[in-house]
Amino acid sequence: MARTKDPKVRSLLIEKAAQMLRARQPVTLRTLVAGTGVSTMAVYTYFGGMDGLWRAVRQEGFTRLAARLDAVPTSEDPVRDLAALGAAYLSNAMAHPDLYRVMFDAGFDLEDPSAADETLHCLVHTIDRAKTAGRFHGEVDPPELATQSWAIGHGLASLAVTGPLTHQALVHGVPMLTALFISAGDDPAQCRRSVELGWQPPSPS
C-alpha cells in the first residue's frame, strides 16, 4: 500500500529550498533536508527528484499569488479593483519573499506553464470591465494596459522585497497608477479616488 503523502512535508521542503536559494546556499539533497526531520528520499517521494522540486518551488509562488488575487473582492468600481489587484500582488510578494524571488526565474520550468499568465488575464478582465463602464476609452488595448499596470506593481514589489525601498515608498503606487489610468481615459479626480481606495499596501511586519 502506498504511503499517504503529507502536504506539510511538501510545503516544508519547498519553503526550505526557496530560503536557501535566496541565501545563495548550495542546495543538494542533503543540505535541503538537514534540520527538517525528513530523509533525502522525501525529495523523490514528493517531487520525483531535484528537477521536480525546482518546478514545484516556482509553481508554489504562482499558486499563492493566484489565491491572493482571487481573494480580492469585485466592486462596482473596476478602476478601484485594478488598484486593489496591484496591492494584492505586492502583499503576496512581501508575505512570501523567498518564493517571490524564485517564481520569475525562467531557469526552472513550471509544472503548469499557464500559471504565469493568470495574473495578466486577471488584469485584462478588469480592464475590459473598466472599458465597458466607460472609465477607459474604447481604443485602449487591455493586454497592453495590463502589462503596464503589472510592471508598476512588479517594480515596487521587487524593490520592496529586495530591500532598496522602504515600506513608506509604496505610496508611490498611487500617483503612478493614477497617471497610467488617466492616460487610458479615466477622469483625473475620479481616478485618484478609485486608486486610493484600492491601493492598500501591506502594513510593515
C-alpha positions, 0 to 999 in steps of 0.5 A: 500500500502506498504511503499517504503523502503529507502536504506539510512535508511538501510545503516544508521542503519547498519553503526550505529550498526557496530560503536557501536559494535566496541565501545563495546556499548550495542546495543538494539533497542533503543540505535541503533536508538537514534540520527538517526531520525528513530523509533525502528520499522525501525529495523523490517521494514528493517531487520525483527528484531535484528537477521536480522540486525546482518546478514545484518551488516556482509553481508554489509562488504562482499558486499563492499569488493566484489565491491572493488575487482571487481573494480580492473582492469585485466592486462596482468600481473596476478602476478601484479593483485594478488598484486593489489587484496591484496591492494584492500582488505586492502583499503576496510578494512581501508575505512570501519573499523567498518564493517571490524571488524564485517564481520569475526565474525562467531557469526552472520550468513550471509544472503548469506553464499557464500559471504565469499568465493568470495574473495578466488575464486577471488584469485584462478582465478588469480592464475590459470591465473598466472599458465597458463602464466607460472609465477607459476609452474604447481604443485602449488595448487591455493586454497592453494596459495590463502589462503596464499596470503589472510592471508598476506593481512588479517594480515596487514589489521587487524593490520592496522585497529586495530591500532598496525601498522602504515600506513608506515608498509604496505610496508611490503606487498611487500617483503612478497608477493614477497617471497610467489610468488617466492616460487610458481615459479615466477622469483625473479626480475620479481616478485618484479616488478609485486608486486610493481606495484600492491601493492598500499596501501591506502594513510593515511586519 
